[in-house]
Amino acid sequence: MTSTPKEEASAVPAAQRSSWMSLVKSITSFSGDLFSMTAPPFILSPVSLAEFPAYWNERPELFAAIADGKTPEARAEAVLLWFLSTLKSQYTSRNESMGSEKKPLNPVLGETFRGYWPDKNGRGKSVLFVEQVSHHPPITAFWIRNAAKGLTLQGHSAQRTSFSSGSIIVKQVGHAMLTLALPGGAQEQYLITLPKLRIDGILYGSPYIELMETSYIQSSTGWLSTIEYKGRGYFSGKSHTFKATLEPNGGQRGATSTFEGQWDAKGKKVGGADPWLDVTPPKEEVTVGPIDDMAELETRKLWQLVSQGIRTGDFDLAAREKSKIERSYSERRSRAMWTVGNIMQWLCRKERNGIALGAI
C-alpha cells in the first residue's frame, strides 16, 4: 500500500527538522535554478548524478532482447518495454532505499563513471561509460554498448528545476539515441525523449518523484511510442501510472497497441497476456572495479568519504569532505579558465600580427 506524505514525515531525522524547514523556506523564496542550491547533508543521496545512466541497463536481458525482435514493430515494442523497465531504478530507487527521495551529489567537470554487466545466457556483455561534460549548466553524457547484440545507447541529460505550488518541477533537458545494427548491415535508430518530473512531499519532509506529461520514442522505421504519465488521482488513483501507445506512422502498416499500468511495478498490453511489464524482481547492479584502482575523478573514488558519511549518518564528515571537493574543483576550474584566457589572448595577438591561425 502506498503511504501518504504525512505517514512518511519521519524521513527527516528529528534532529534535522529545523534545518529542513529552513531549506524549505529557502526553496520557496529562491529565484533561479534550484539545482545550484546547497542542500544539507541529511537530504543528500550518497550517489553522484554521474552514476545515474547505469539505471538505463539494470534490466540487461530486456536491453539485449531488443535485437531479437523479428520485425520493426516487434523491435519497437521491445524498446518501449525496455525503456519503461528503466524508470523504477531511475526515479524511485532512493525513495525505497533511504526512506524518501534524496538530492544526488552534483558531479564535477570531468567526473567519470564506468562499469559493465557480464554476458549471461547469451545476452552479451554491456559496457558503460559516463562523463560530466559541463558544470554550468550541469550536463552528463553517457554511452552503453552491447557489441554482441549490435546495440549502442548514447545521450546526454541536464536538469532545470523550479518551485511551483508546493512541488519541485524538474525539466530534463537532453535525449538518448539507441542504435541497433541489424544482421544484414542496416541500422535502426530510436530517439528517446526524457520525461518531466515533479517532486512532491516537500512541505512534509518526505520528497518523492512523480513523472508527468508525455515522453516519446521515435523509431527510424516509423513506429512511434507515446507515453503519458500520471500520479495519484488520475487514471487509477495510483502513483507512478503510465499509459502508452505504439502506433505506425511514416507509411508503416500495423495496428495501434496500448499499454498501461504502474512503471514501478507491473503493466499490461491491452488485449494481450498479463503482465507485459514486471519490474518487481530485483534489478542487476552495474559491476565496477576496485576503488583503489580508480583514477582521481572516477565518481566512487572522488565521493568515497562523502558517501560514507551519508550512509553512516556522520553528516559532519559528509559536509567536510564535500566542501573539500568543491573547493578543490573551484580552484582547478579557476586555473583552467586562467590558462584558457591566456591562450586566447596569445592567439589574438598572433592574428593581429598577421599570422594565420591555421598555421599555428
TORTORBA-491513 format. One record per residue (C-alpha): x negated, y negated, z. Coordinates in steps of 0.25 Angstrom, whole numbers. Last residue first. Example, Ala and Ser with C-alpha at 12.3 -4.5 7.8 and 13.67 -1.06 7.14 Angstrom:
2
+-------+-------+-------+
!     x !     y !     z !
+-------+-------+-------+
!   -55 !     4 !    29 !
!   -49 !    18 !    31 !
+-------+-------+-------+
***
This chain:
360
+-------+-------+-------+
!     x !     y !     z !
+-------+-------+-------+
!  -200 !  -110 !  -142 !
!  -198 !  -111 !  -157 !
!  -183 !  -111 !  -157 !
!  -183 !  -123 !  -148 !
!  -189 !  -131 !  -159 !
!  -200 !  -141 !  -154 !
!  -197 !  -155 !  -158 !
!  -201 !  -162 !  -145 !
!  -187 !  -163 !  -141 !
!  -185 !  -148 !  -142 !
!  -197 !  -145 !  -133 !
!  -192 !  -155 !  -123 !
!  -178 !  -148 !  -123 !
!  -184 !  -135 !  -121 !
!  -192 !  -140 !  -109 !
!  -180 !  -146 !  -103 !
!  -172 !  -133 !  -105 !
!  -183 !  -125 !   -99 !
!  -183 !  -134 !   -87 !
!  -168 !  -132 !   -85 !
!  -169 !  -117 !   -86 !
!  -180 !  -117 !   -75 !
!  -172 !  -126 !   -66 !
!  -160 !  -117 !   -68 !
!  -168 !  -105 !   -65 !
!  -173 !  -111 !   -52 !
!  -159 !  -116 !   -48 !
!  -154 !  -102 !   -51 !
!  -165 !   -95 !   -42 !
!  -162 !  -105 !   -31 !
!  -147 !  -102 !   -31 !
!  -149 !   -87 !   -32 !
!  -158 !   -87 !   -20 !
!  -148 !   -96 !   -12 !
!  -136 !   -87 !   -16 !
!  -144 !   -74 !   -13 !
!  -148 !   -80 !     1 !
!  -134 !   -84 !     4 !
!  -128 !   -70 !     1 !
!  -138 !   -65 !    11 !
!  -134 !   -74 !    22 !
!  -119 !   -72 !    19 !
!  -120 !   -57 !    19 !
!  -129 !   -56 !    31 !
!  -119 !   -65 !    39 !
!  -107 !   -57 !    34 !
!  -112 !   -44 !    40 !
!   -99 !   -37 !    38 !
!  -106 !   -24 !    33 !
!  -101 !   -25 !    19 !
!  -103 !   -40 !    18 !
!  -117 !   -40 !    24 !
!  -122 !   -28 !    15 !
!  -117 !   -35 !     3 !
!  -125 !   -47 !     6 !
!  -137 !   -39 !     8 !
!  -136 !   -32 !    -5 !
!  -132 !   -44 !   -14 !
!  -144 !   -44 !   -23 !
!  -147 !   -29 !   -22 !
!  -132 !   -26 !   -26 !
!  -132 !   -36 !   -37 !
!  -145 !   -34 !   -44 !
!  -152 !   -47 !   -44 !
!  -164 !   -42 !   -36 !
!  -166 !   -30 !   -45 !
!  -161 !   -16 !   -40 !
!  -169 !    -4 !   -36 !
!  -167 !    -6 !   -21 !
!  -152 !    -7 !   -23 !
!  -152 !     7 !   -28 !
!  -145 !     9 !   -42 !
!  -130 !     7 !   -45 !
!  -119 !    16 !   -48 !
!  -105 !    10 !   -50 !
!   -94 !    14 !   -42 !
!   -84 !    25 !   -46 !
!   -70 !    21 !   -43 !
!   -62 !    30 !   -33 !
!   -48 !    35 !   -37 !
!   -36 !    25 !   -37 !
!   -39 !    19 !   -50 !
!   -28 !    26 !   -58 !
!   -24 !    21 !   -71 !
!   -14 !    30 !   -80 !
!    -7 !    36 !   -69 !
!     3 !    41 !   -73 !
!     4 !    46 !   -88 !
!    10 !    37 !   -98 !
!    23 !    29 !  -101 !
!    17 !    17 !   -94 !
!     3 !    19 !   -92 !
!     1 !    20 !   -77 !
!    -7 !    13 !   -67 !
!   -14 !    16 !   -54 !
!   -22 !    10 !   -42 !
!   -30 !    -4 !   -43 !
!   -24 !    -7 !   -57 !
!   -10 !    -5 !   -52 !
!     0 !     0 !   -62 !
!     4 !    -3 !   -77 !
!     0 !     2 !   -91 !
!     8 !    -1 !  -104 !
!     5 !     4 !  -118 !
!     8 !    -3 !  -131 !
!    10 !     6 !  -143 !
!     0 !     8 !  -154 !
!    -5 !     3 !  -167 !
!   -17 !    -7 !  -168 !
!   -15 !   -20 !  -177 !
!   -22 !   -29 !  -168 !
!   -14 !   -25 !  -156 !
!   -11 !   -13 !  -148 !
!    -6 !   -13 !  -134 !
!   -11 !    -9 !  -120 !
!    -2 !   -15 !  -109 !
!    -6 !   -17 !   -95 !
!     2 !   -19 !   -82 !
!    -6 !   -21 !   -69 !
!    -3 !   -21 !   -54 !
!   -14 !   -24 !   -44 !
!    -5 !   -26 !   -32 !
!     9 !   -20 !   -32 !
!    23 !   -27 !   -34 !
!    26 !   -19 !   -46 !
!    25 !   -28 !   -58 !
!    23 !   -41 !   -49 !
!    24 !   -43 !   -34 !
!     9 !   -39 !   -31 !
!    -1 !   -41 !   -42 !
!     0 !   -42 !   -57 !
!   -10 !   -39 !   -68 !
!    -7 !   -38 !   -83 !
!   -16 !   -30 !   -92 !
!   -15 !   -32 !  -107 !
!   -23 !   -21 !  -115 !
!   -25 !   -24 !  -130 !
!   -28 !   -13 !  -141 !
!   -33 !   -20 !  -154 !
!   -45 !   -11 !  -157 !
!   -55 !   -21 !  -151 !
!   -48 !   -19 !  -138 !
!   -42 !   -31 !  -129 !
!   -41 !   -28 !  -114 !
!   -33 !   -39 !  -107 !
!   -31 !   -46 !   -94 !
!   -18 !   -52 !   -88 !
!   -13 !   -60 !   -76 !
!   -18 !   -56 !   -62 !
!   -27 !   -46 !   -55 !
!   -25 !   -46 !   -40 !
!   -36 !   -47 !   -30 !
!   -36 !   -46 !   -15 !
!   -40 !   -56 !    -4 !
!   -37 !   -53 !    11 !
!   -39 !   -66 !    19 !
!   -24 !   -69 !    19 !
!   -26 !   -82 !    11 !
!   -34 !   -75 !     1 !
!   -24 !   -63 !    -2 !
!   -25 !   -65 !   -17 !
!   -36 !   -65 !   -27 !
!   -30 !   -66 !   -41 !
!   -38 !   -61 !   -52 !
!   -38 !   -63 !   -67 !
!   -40 !   -51 !   -76 !
!   -53 !   -49 !   -85 !
!   -52 !   -48 !  -100 !
!   -57 !   -35 !  -107 !
!   -61 !   -35 !  -122 !
!   -61 !   -21 !  -127 !
!   -70 !   -17 !  -138 !
!   -70 !    -5 !  -147 !
!   -83 !    -1 !  -155 !
!   -85 !     8 !  -168 !
!   -97 !    18 !  -169 !
!   -89 !    30 !  -172 !
!   -90 !    35 !  -157 !
!   -84 !    22 !  -152 !
!   -92 !    11 !  -144 !
!   -83 !     5 !  -134 !
!   -85 !   -10 !  -130 !
!   -78 !   -16 !  -117 !
!   -79 !   -31 !  -116 !
!   -76 !   -37 !  -103 !
!   -71 !   -51 !  -100 !
!   -74 !   -65 !   -94 !
!   -68 !   -74 !   -84 !
!   -60 !   -69 !   -72 !
!   -50 !   -79 !   -67 !
!   -49 !   -77 !   -52 !
!   -38 !   -83 !   -44 !
!   -39 !   -84 !   -29 !
!   -26 !   -84 !   -22 !
!   -18 !   -92 !   -13 !
!   -10 !  -100 !   -24 !
!   -23 !  -103 !   -32 !
!   -38 !  -102 !   -29 !
!   -48 !  -101 !   -41 !
!   -58 !   -92 !   -46 !
!   -65 !   -91 !   -60 !
!   -72 !   -77 !   -61 !
!   -83 !   -72 !   -71 !
!   -84 !   -59 !   -79 !
!   -92 !   -54 !   -90 !
!   -92 !   -42 !  -100 !
!   -97 !   -29 !  -105 !
!   -91 !   -15 !  -106 !
!   -98 !    -5 !  -115 !
!   -93 !     9 !  -118 !
!   -99 !    19 !  -128 !
!   -95 !    31 !  -119 !
!  -109 !    36 !  -117 !
!  -114 !    22 !  -116 !
!  -106 !    17 !  -105 !
!  -109 !     3 !  -103 !
!  -105 !    -8 !   -93 !
!  -109 !   -22 !   -94 !
!  -106 !   -34 !   -85 !
!  -108 !   -49 !   -85 !
!  -104 !   -57 !   -72 !
!  -101 !   -72 !   -74 !
!  -102 !   -82 !   -62 !
!  -100 !   -96 !   -67 !
!  -110 !  -101 !   -63 !
!  -117 !   -88 !   -60 !
!  -119 !   -82 !   -74 !
!  -124 !   -69 !   -79 !
!  -121 !   -60 !   -67 !
!  -126 !   -47 !   -73 !
!  -119 !   -33 !   -73 !
!  -124 !   -20 !   -79 !
!  -116 !    -7 !   -79 !
!  -119 !     7 !   -84 !
!  -109 !    18 !   -88 !
!  -113 !    32 !   -89 !
!  -104 !    41 !   -98 !
!   -90 !    47 !   -95 !
!   -95 !    61 !   -97 !
!   -91 !    67 !   -84 !
!   -99 !    57 !   -76 !
!  -110 !    48 !   -82 !
!  -115 !    38 !   -71 !
!  -108 !    24 !   -68 !
!  -119 !    13 !   -69 !
!  -125 !     1 !   -62 !
!  -130 !   -13 !   -63 !
!  -127 !   -26 !   -57 !
!  -134 !   -39 !   -60 !
!  -136 !   -53 !   -54 !
!  -142 !   -63 !   -64 !
!  -134 !   -75 !   -58 !
!  -129 !   -72 !   -44 !
!  -117 !   -64 !   -42 !
!  -106 !   -69 !   -33 !
!  -103 !   -59 !   -22 !
!   -88 !   -54 !   -23 !
!   -77 !   -60 !   -16 !
!   -69 !   -49 !    -8 !
!   -55 !   -44 !   -10 !
!   -50 !   -37 !     3 !
!   -52 !   -26 !    12 !
!   -66 !   -23 !     8 !
!   -66 !   -10 !     0 !
!   -52 !   -11 !    -6 !
!   -51 !   -26 !    -8 !
!   -66 !   -26 !   -14 !
!   -62 !   -15 !   -24 !
!   -49 !   -22 !   -28 !
!   -52 !   -30 !   -41 !
!   -64 !   -24 !   -49 !
!   -62 !   -10 !   -43 !
!   -47 !   -10 !   -46 !
!   -48 !   -16 !   -59 !
!   -57 !    -6 !   -66 !
!   -47 !     4 !   -69 !
!   -39 !    -6 !   -77 !
!   -50 !    -8 !   -86 !
!   -52 !     7 !   -88 !
!   -37 !     9 !   -91 !
!   -37 !    -2 !  -101 !
!   -49 !     3 !  -108 !
!   -43 !    17 !  -109 !
!   -31 !    11 !  -115 !
!   -39 !     4 !  -125 !
!   -46 !    17 !  -128 !
!   -33 !    25 !  -130 !
!   -28 !    14 !  -140 !
!   -41 !    14 !  -148 !
!   -40 !    29 !  -149 !
!   -47 !    41 !  -144 !
!   -51 !    35 !  -130 !
!   -64 !    42 !  -124 !
!   -72 !    29 !  -124 !
!   -62 !    22 !  -114 !
!   -65 !    35 !  -105 !
!   -78 !    29 !  -101 !
!   -72 !    17 !   -93 !
!   -61 !    26 !   -87 !
!   -72 !    36 !   -82 !
!   -80 !    24 !   -77 !
!   -70 !    20 !   -67 !
!   -79 !    10 !   -59 !
!   -82 !     4 !   -73 !
!   -77 !   -10 !   -73 !
!   -80 !   -11 !   -58 !
!   -94 !   -12 !   -61 !
!   -92 !   -26 !   -66 !
!   -90 !   -30 !   -52 !
!  -104 !   -29 !   -47 !
!  -109 !   -43 !   -51 !
!   -98 !   -48 !   -42 !
!  -107 !   -45 !   -31 !
!  -102 !   -35 !   -21 !
!  -101 !   -36 !    -5 !
!   -88 !   -43 !    -7 !
!   -87 !   -57 !     0 !
!   -76 !   -61 !     9 !
!   -84 !   -59 !    22 !
!   -96 !   -66 !    16 !
!   -89 !   -80 !    16 !
!   -86 !   -84 !     1 !
!   -94 !   -95 !    -6 !
!   -85 !  -101 !   -17 !
!   -90 !  -101 !   -31 !
!   -80 !   -91 !   -35 !
!   -69 !  -100 !   -31 !
!   -70 !  -108 !   -44 !
!   -67 !  -123 !   -42 !
!   -59 !  -130 !   -31 !
!   -59 !  -124 !   -17 !
!   -47 !  -128 !    -8 !
!   -41 !  -115 !    -7 !
!   -54 !  -107 !    -7 !
!   -60 !  -115 !     4 !
!   -48 !  -113 !    13 !
!   -48 !   -98 !    10 !
!   -63 !   -98 !    14 !
!   -60 !  -105 !    27 !
!   -49 !   -95 !    30 !
!   -59 !   -84 !    27 !
!   -69 !   -90 !    37 !
!   -58 !   -91 !    48 !
!   -55 !   -76 !    45 !
!   -69 !   -71 !    46 !
!   -70 !   -66 !    60 !
!   -56 !   -59 !    58 !
!   -62 !   -52 !    45 !
!   -54 !   -55 !    33 !
!   -48 !   -42 !    27 !
!   -39 !   -42 !    39 !
!   -29 !   -50 !    30 !
!   -25 !   -37 !    22 !
!   -11 !   -36 !    28 !
!    -9 !   -51 !    25 !
!   -13 !   -48 !    11 !
!    -3 !   -37 !     9 !
!    -7 !   -23 !     9 !
!    -5 !   -14 !    -3 !
!     0 !     0 !     0 !
+-------+-------+-------+
***
